[in-house]
Amino acid sequence: MFSILIPTWNNLPYLKLAVDSIRRHSACSHQIIVHVNDGSDGTRAWVREQGLTHTHTEQNIGICLAVNESATHAEHGLIVYLNDDMVVCPGWDTRLMAKIAALPTRLFMVSGTMIEPRETGNACVVVADFGDSAESFRETELLAALPRLARPDWAGATWPPTVVHRDVWFQVGGYSNEFSPGMSSDNDFSMKLWQLGCRHFIGVGDALVYHFQSKSTGKVVKNDGRRQFLQKWSLSQRSFDRHYLRRGQLLPAGDGAVPEPQTTLALSLAKIKDGLKRRFRP
């Protein structure tokens, strides 16, 4: 089973949808762990009423600190990070678990596939509009459309909903607090896994979740995550995604492991460009 980490910040209508969908659409009774930032909108009282494992801070501490605190309460061997503005669809957990069971290693990041109402150019998502708010959400239509929304598995898993082994989570130290409140923290976590030797970054095309898009991060003052990533790793997120994770491409043959990046002209030029940005960009 999963231990599911959900950080939330006064987003109660969406959190209710997320928790309800986990309870109704999961094959197993997963552990749900909510970190409540503030909670003055009734969130803290609601999670208590629901009997959910939870942590709480009076102020918004951001995603990184929130998921790290929540992870200390994880009881199961697989940790899932899920945003509070996501609704899981039937079969989401069994398909993730089936993919994980077929892997030859515990060093992996496996992700579900997001369905989003608006096109953003993200090659990893399925675009289909079933409402862009809790009030306008059309679940019946979504569930009826699921068979045609599944897509082939894809490479480059980074974003929630992501699954990693609990031991691996703590081995890399969870999410890096210097990226608080959270911009680019997902990418940094993937890079830490890469440095550890992980090569299985797999998006499961039929493990679907509906994402309302930026109902959580849209209201936070953002850190300059891309700049921080470049300074920390001497490589831009764009270069890492394209040449290492191969994000959005079809999953490689075999067990889905991405191959080592080839020293191509494109990669060499990208590294030169990244180096110049790192040195001269204010």
C-alpha positions in Angstrom: 0.0 0.0 0.0 0.9 3.7 -0.3 1.6 6.4 2.2 0.1 9.4 0.4 1.6 12.9 1.3 -0.7 15.8 0.6 0.4 19.3 1.5 -2.4 21.9 1.6 -2.8 25.6 2.3 -6.4 26.7 2.9 -7.7 24.8 -0.1 -10.4 22.8 1.6 -12.9 22.3 -1.3 -10.1 20.7 -3.4 -8.6 18.7 -0.5 -12.1 17.2 0.1 -12.2 16.1 -3.6 -8.7 14.7 -3.4 -9.3 12.6 -0.3 -12.8 11.5 -1.4 -11.4 10.3 -4.7 -8.6 8.3 -3.0 -11.1 6.6 -0.8 -13.6 5.8 -3.6 -11.2 5.1 -6.5 -8.4 3.1 -4.8 -8.2 -0.7 -4.7 -6.4 -0.5 -1.3 -6.9 1.4 1.9 -3.9 3.7 1.6 -2.5 5.8 4.4 -3.3 9.5 3.8 -1.0 12.1 5.5 -2.0 15.7 5.2 0.2 18.6 6.1 -2.0 21.6 7.0 -0.5 25.0 6.4 -2.5 27.5 8.5 -5.8 25.8 8.1 -7.9 28.7 9.2 -10.4 28.0 6.4 -11.6 24.9 8.3 -9.0 22.5 6.9 -7.5 21.6 10.3 -10.8 20.9 11.8 -11.9 18.8 8.8 -8.8 16.5 8.8 -9.4 15.9 12.5 -13.0 15.0 11.8 -11.9 12.6 9.1 -9.4 10.9 11.3 -6.5 11.6 8.9 -2.9 11.4 9.9 -1.8 15.0 9.7 0.8 17.6 10.6 0.3 21.3 11.1 2.1 24.6 11.1 0.5 28.0 11.9 2.1 29.5 8.7 2.6 28.3 5.2 6.0 26.6 5.2 5.9 25.6 1.5 5.9 22.2 -0.2 9.4 21.0 0.7 9.2 21.3 4.5 5.6 20.1 4.4 6.2 16.8 2.5 9.4 16.1 4.5 7.5 16.5 7.8 4.6 14.3 6.5 7.1 11.6 5.2 8.3 11.0 8.8 4.8 9.5 9.5 4.8 7.2 6.5 3.9 3.6 7.5 4.2 1.9 4.1 7.1 1.1 1.8 5.9 3.3 -1.0 5.5 7.1 -0.7 3.2 8.9 -3.0 3.3 12.7 -3.3 0.0 14.1 -4.4 -1.1 17.7 -4.8 -4.3 18.8 -3.1 -5.8 20.0 -6.3 -5.8 16.5 -7.9 -8.5 13.9 -8.2 -7.4 10.3 -8.7 -9.3 8.1 -11.2 -10.3 4.5 -10.8 -7.4 2.1 -11.3 -4.7 4.7 -10.6 -3.1 2.8 -7.7 -3.3 -0.7 -9.2 -1.7 0.4 -12.4 1.1 2.2 -10.6 1.7 -0.8 -8.4 1.8 -3.2 -11.4 4.4 -1.1 -13.1 6.5 -0.9 -9.9 6.2 -4.7 -9.4 7.7 -5.3 -12.8 10.8 -3.2 -12.2 14.1 -4.8 -11.4 15.0 -2.3 -8.7 13.7 -0.3 -5.8 15.5 2.8 -7.2 12.7 4.4 -9.3 10.4 7.3 -9.7 7.0 6.3 -11.1 4.3 8.8 -11.9 0.7 8.8 -12.8 -0.5 10.9 -15.8 -2.3 14.1 -15.3 -5.4 15.2 -17.2 -5.6 19.0 -17.3 -8.3 21.3 -18.6 -6.0 23.7 -20.5 -3.2 23.3 -23.0 0.2 24.4 -21.6 2.6 22.6 -24.0 3.4 19.9 -21.5 4.1 16.7 -23.5 3.4 14.5 -20.5 -0.2 15.4 -19.8 -3.6 14.6 -21.5 -5.6 17.8 -22.2 -9.3 17.4 -21.6 -11.6 19.9 -19.9 -13.9 18.5 -17.1 -13.9 21.7 -15.1 -11.3 24.1 -13.9 -12.6 24.4 -10.3 -14.1 22.3 -7.5 -17.5 23.9 -8.3 -17.4 23.2 -12.0 -15.9 19.7 -11.8 -17.8 17.2 -13.9 -16.7 13.9 -12.5 -19.4 11.8 -14.2 -18.2 13.0 -17.6 -14.6 12.4 -16.6 -15.1 8.8 -15.6 -17.1 8.0 -18.7 -14.2 9.4 -20.9 -11.4 7.5 -19.1 -10.9 4.7 -21.7 -10.1 7.2 -24.5 -7.9 9.4 -22.3 -5.2 6.8 -21.5 -1.9 7.3 -23.4 1.3 5.3 -23.9 3.8 5.2 -21.0 6.3 8.0 -21.1 9.8 8.9 -19.9 10.8 11.6 -17.5 8.6 11.3 -14.4 9.0 14.3 -12.1 5.7 15.8 -11.2 3.1 14.5 -8.8 1.5 12.1 -8.4 4.9 10.4 -8.0 5.9 7.2 -6.2 9.2 6.4 -4.7 10.3 3.8 -2.2 10.4 5.1 1.3 14.0 4.0 1.8 15.0 6.0 -1.2 13.1 9.0 -0.1 15.1 9.2 3.1 18.3 8.2 1.4 18.3 11.4 -0.7 16.9 13.5 2.1 13.5 14.1 0.7 12.8 17.4 -0.9 15.5 20.1 -0.6 14.5 22.8 1.8 16.5 25.5 0.0 13.9 25.3 -2.8 11.1 26.4 -0.4 8.3 27.2 -1.0 8.8 24.7 -3.8 9.4 25.9 -7.3 11.7 23.4 -9.1 11.8 21.2 -6.0 10.4 18.3 -8.1 13.2 18.7 -10.6 15.8 18.9 -7.9 14.4 15.7 -6.3 14.7 13.9 -9.6 18.3 15.1 -10.0 19.1 13.7 -6.6 17.7 10.4 -7.6 19.7 10.5 -10.8 22.9 11.2 -8.9 22.0 8.2 -6.7 21.9 6.0 -9.8 18.2 6.0 -10.6 17.4 5.6 -14.3 13.7 4.5 -14.1 11.7 7.7 -14.4 8.4 6.3 -15.7 5.1 7.9 -16.4 2.3 5.4 -16.5 -0.1 6.4 -19.2 -3.3 4.8 -17.9 -2.8 5.7 -14.2 -4.8 8.9 -14.5 -5.5 11.8 -12.2 -7.4 15.0 -12.9 -5.5 18.2 -12.1 -7.2 21.5 -11.7 -3.9 23.4 -12.4 -2.2 25.8 -10.1 -4.9 25.9 -7.4 -2.2 25.5 -4.8 1.0 27.0 -6.3 -0.9 29.9 -8.0 -1.3 31.8 -4.7 2.2 31.5 -3.3 5.2 33.9 -3.7 7.5 31.8 -5.8 11.2 31.2 -5.4 13.5 31.4 -8.6 13.7 27.7 -8.8 15.2 27.5 -12.3 18.1 29.7 -11.2 18.6 27.7 -8.0 18.6 24.5 -10.0 21.2 25.8 -12.4 23.5 27.1 -9.7 23.2 23.9 -7.7 23.7 21.4 -10.5 25.6 23.4 -13.2 22.9 22.3 -15.6 19.6 23.9 -16.5 16.3 22.1 -15.9 15.7 22.2 -19.7 18.9 20.4 -20.4 18.2 17.8 -17.7 14.7 17.2 -18.9 15.6 16.9 -22.6 19.0 15.1 -22.6 18.9 13.1 -19.3 15.2 12.3 -18.4 14.0 12.6 -22.0 10.8 13.9 -20.6 7.6 13.3 -22.6 9.3 10.8 -25.0 7.9 7.3 -25.4 9.3 5.0 -22.7 12.5 3.2 -23.9 12.2 -0.5 -24.7 12.9 -3.1 -22.1 12.2 -2.2 -18.5 11.9 1.5 -19.2 15.2 2.7 -17.9 16.5 5.8 -19.7 19.9 5.3 -21.3 22.9 7.4 -20.3 23.0 10.7 -22.2 25.1 10.7 -25.3 27.7 13.4 -25.8 26.0 14.9 -28.8 26.6 18.3 -30.3 23.2 19.4 -29.0 24.1 18.4 -25.4 27.6 20.0 -25.7 26.1 23.3 -26.8 23.4 23.1 -24.1 26.1 22.7 -21.4 28.1 25.6 -22.8 25.0 27.8 -22.8 24.1 26.7 -19.3 27.6 27.5 -18.1 27.4 31.0 -19.5 24.0 31.5 -17.8 25.3 30.3 -14.5 28.3 32.6 -14.6 26.9 35.8 -16.0 23.1 35.8 -15.3 22.4 38.0 -12.3 
